[in-house]
């Protein structure tokens, strides 16, 4: 199973010191879609996002497809 970065979120402060969220999506967002954010290990780099969202990507090797009659006929030795 692989994961792809979906979105990033930063916690910032305005001039008066009130916290707000800054959000950047890496793809189009559909109406009603929700995201789960996970705390990001910034590794000492303050410009990295505070939280990240990930999307599961299915491995193509795990997908089993039904053989077609054409592919079976091509594999026959006669």
Secondary structure, 3 states (H helix, E strand, C coil): CEEEEEEEEEEEECCCCCEEEEEEECCCCCCCCCCCCEECCCCCCCCCCCEEEEEEECCHHHCCCCCCHHHHHHHCCC
